[in-house]
Each structure stands twice: as C-alpha cells, then as structure tokens.
Amino acid sequence: MNTVTSRVREDFPFRDAHPDRAYLDSAATSQRPRQVIDAEAAFVATDYAAVHRGSSMATGAATLAFENARARVAAFVGAAHDEIVWTENATDAINMVALGMSDAALGLGGADARARFGLGPGDEIVVTEAEHHANLLPWQRLAARTGATLRWVAVDDAGLWSIDDLAAVITARTRVVAFAHVSNVTGYVAPVGDVVALARGVGALTLLDACQSVPHHPVDLTALGVDFAAFSAHKMLGPTGIGALWGRKELLDLLPPARTGGSTITTVTMESAEFLPAPNRFEAGTQPVSQAVGFAAASDYLREIGMPAVAAHEHEMTGLLVDAVAATPGVRLVGVPAGSERGPLVSFIVDGVHAHDVGQFLDDRGITVRTGHHCAQPLHRRLGVAATTRASAYVYTDAADVARFSAALAEVRPFFGADR
Ligand code: PMP
C-alpha cells in the first residue's frame, strides 16, 4: 500500500461501513473523511448562527468561522479572500457568470458592466463539444438572451480537441471562452495557458470549469490567468450544497449579481439598490454556513496530504484502471489514449453490452461506477454511443479496489454472451 492510501484509509468511515465495496465514482461525488464530517458537526453543535447579520456574539463568532473558511478555500486555489464567492455548486457558479453577463447586456450593472460583459448580436461565445452540460446550457441561454452566437470546438473521434482546433474557432468577435480544465468523460487536460493566450489576444474573457481539476492536483487559479473558475466542494471530500465561483476581483465587483436579496446591498430604496463589492454582492439570502466550514476542512485535509502527493497517488491508481480496461478483450477506452496525461478517470465501452448493464453487473459485484452520458450528451453523440461506463479514483482508492474492478470487468462480456 502506498503512503497516501495507508495514511487516509482509516479517515474514511465509508470504507469501514462497506468493506466489500470498491467506490470508483469519485468523479461524480466524493466520500468524506471524518475530519470533514466532524468539523461541520462540531460547528453546527456549538457555534452555529446566522452570519453577516445582527450584532450578537453568536453571529460574530459564526461570521468569523464563515469568513475564515473562505480564506482557507481561497488559499487552496491561490486566490485572494474576497475573490471566492460561495455558490450552491459549480453549476450555480457558471450560471452566476452567464446570468450576470445577460443582466449586463440589459444595462443592469451600468455602462461599465455593459461595456465589459454586455454581449449582443454578432458577438461570439466559444465552448467545446466535450463540455459538461453545466458549462454548456448557461452559455446557450446567454446566447439566446443576448442574440450572441454560440460556437464550439468540435472534438475528434476520441472526443479530444487541440489548441489548433480552438484557434480556428476564435475570432475577433469572441467575447467568452468557457472550457473544462479536465473533462469528466475523456480525462483530457486542457492546455489552459494556451487557451488564455488565445482568448486574451482577442479581448475575450475565460471561464474555467475546474470541477475535475481542483480536487485532484495543485491548481493556482491566479497563476493560470483565467478570469473566472468554478468548482464544487462535494467532489473534493467536502459537503454538498456549496461550491465556489472564483473571479478576478475587478471583474467580480463589476459583474451584476444574478440573484438579489438580503446580505448583498449597501443601500436600498423602494425603487433601487446599491450592491456591495464581491463576494457579498453575489451571496443573496441566508448563506451555507456550516457547509463552508466543511468545505474549508476538506481543503485543509487535502493540503495536509499535499496536492502533489494526491496527484501522484491518483496517477498511479488511474494507470492501473487504464491497464485493466486495456487488458480486457472487447473493452475500449474512451478519450485520452493509454499512456498519455489524463485526469483520474477512465471511461470505456464494452462491445456488445450496454453501459447500464455493465454498471449493474459491476454493482452486483460490489463496484460502484457511473454509467450514462455523464451530463455530456453532445460528446456521446459525437462518439456514436448513448452511454459509457466510467471508473474514477481519489485519495482513498487503492490497488485492491482496482483489482476487484479488473476481475469483474473481465467477466462482463462472457456473462452477457457478448464474447461469442
Ligand atoms: N463540470 C464538470 C466537468 C463536472 O464533472 C461536473 C460534475 N459532474 C460539473 C461541471 C457540475 O458540478 P456540480 O453538479 O457540482 O454543479
């Protein structure tokens, strides 16, 4: 057992609760260590109160914990404290940017916001054909609302795209480029620096869907040079119900808040409102206080292991998963070819067996994987399949999990008679 697995194994109660189960679905959502569960529970038990409201001692202590959590998550991704906006999840964060931009087009944030964010007919939004629906549908909406055109980088037969493909789609009219750092289906790792350079060259804003990168390897959002980024706590050992929108401060302070209400304002009259600077302008209503505490505990936990160690461990486990898929007759790897850099997930097609049957078969043998289109229907349509099966690794995945997966995978085609 390598150092990461031996160290973290006992931290995860789910492993003891299900000793005979290999959980290979961390790309969908991750399990939580006791440190995260305990941090949130302890806060709820003793320190919970509404934040940023009132003047009681309880409110002050909860607000301190809430803002301290923001500072720790910010530091985890190389961001300043007030550049992290709590959202419901990554989907919510991306919607916040797209909706804010359509409000800017309506003039809701004033002339400066309209000039920076206000798209209109003739303007172009660029995504890739491999995006998760979370990073596609908000841009479809923005295009529909503003009259801008949605363009996309087509993927190849393996579901991959290159910087040259992107360069061919970007024009002087491109205003936004939105793309995943790591694809949740193909495992493709985007050339972020090159994308940023192309986008900046035409004055376009960039939004990075960092859902599958921030949990798995060191990410410094400021150094990457993107303008906005989105990620979710539940994919990085934290709670559900909270995610983060990161943005460069001057952009966040200018972007109109998509949702309005309590806690977001400086002055309100019966006719109008003045909004606070970021992050508060975006956090309307009662905030996800204990979830923020859990999110920060998750980032502390990962920081203590060390993100380079997390990445190295996952690299090793992913290599084993790829080997298992490559070694099984009639099973085809989707996306990044074996041996190339990829995120810690492996999607595959079992010839002659529907992905849902594959998933059911593996589940019966104690292996949790994900089947379906993984919220990436256009990509699956391009690949010519309705569904794939995906196995994914995280800090608590060990070689025994992969061995169990490998043995069961070898049985799938014989079981369904697809090898005859
Ligand atoms: N983008 C990618 C690449 C994802 O993998 C996911 C989650 N499957 C999302 C966006 C959406 O994340 P959430 O459901 O937490 O908003």
Residues whose N, C-alpha, C, O or C-beta is under 5 A from the ligand:
A	BS01	PMP	A27 A28 N89 A90 T91 D92 H132 A134 A180 V182 N184 D209 C211 Q212 S232
